[in-house]
Amino acid sequence: MYDLIFYAIGALIITFSINYFMLVLGYIIVGLTVGIDVPTSWSLIAEYAPRKNRGRLMSFTNLFWYIGPIVILLIGIATTPLGVVSFRVLFGLLAIVSIVTWLLRRGLIESPRWAAVKGKEEIVKKVLDELGENVSVKTTKSESKAKWSDMFKYWKGLAFMIPIYIFWGIPAGTFGFFLPFFIEDIGAKSPIIGDLVQIAWFVTAIIGVVAVYMQLSDKVNRKVLYAISSAICAIGFALPIGLPFKILWVALFNVFLFGFGHGMALWPQTRVWSVELFPTEIRNTAQGFIWAWMRISLGIWSLFVLDIINAIGYSAVAAIATSFFIMNIILGLLIGPSSQGKSLEEVIKEFYGGKVPASPPVSK
């Protein structure tokens, strides 16, 4: 809850910044608080969700992940006439949203799985009552406190999740940062056109989430769905390897297939696997660790993207992205668990061959 207060402070510092120092300070605060909030939110939703609807419920985080940038881009387009004041309007609105979200979160109940492993039987009973579950649960408080390093016992999950996150995150982050510049480079006369194309990319991803992943993720083999999704993304980037991105239909083919492809499974399933493969005691820690690897890799990559394009062309970026998605297909099919319809505890036990103790089961 409290990271949202600091997020609001960071956003307000940016809003009212009068020099470079204030701007950087605000961005650092906002970045740190986002890093706290994102994995925590995923962990909570996963631990609340029933086994037969976990994919569907988790995909709402993807859905709003796409809706957020669309709203900001539209506000940015609408406030373009204000010039530099535009960013003050945007971050002022983000501060307001964070405060409203903080107020809404005050009514949240703790995850029953977390309370169970902490031995807080009274919280478990209260939570299950509020969820309408008439289940008798025996809590088991461990004598030793979970440590940050405990997540390395689950090295197989880390070794699987970190690469597939990076292989998805670098192409997605490249589009998130640079797509408007790519579109401007192919002859768009206004930066607004680049923003509109980026909105279209997010919209196609939303269509993929709603039309495919929400409908099928809890019913079909997730490994196969993930592989098909990755293949569509690979095809979307394979075309501009041989044909110039400056051709409009080639650019749109790339944008729309990548949008729909990673929305229909690749991104939401990556997120679902990341919460399923670690127990409650270190689930949030593992999310933060995995996410950090992806964001740091993307940050380093982003320093060289424009130089690569200037030296070789967009075809080099397309080739790298295509190879990444092919690796996603291979890793997903070989290592990814078929976790649909299974409890978090069952997924962990199966993935690690029954050798790693799972958290105590709480709900069916």
DANORNOR-V651672 format. One record per helix or strand of 2 or more residues. SS is the DSSP state (h for helix, s for strand). FROM is the first residue (numbers start at 1). TO is the last residue. If there is no record, write none. Layout:
SS/FROM/TO
SS/FROM/TO
This chain:
h/3/15
h/20/48
h/54/78
h/80/82
h/85/105
h/112/117
h/121/130
h/148/185
h/191/216
h/222/242
h/248/276
h/280/302
h/305/311
h/314/335
h/344/351
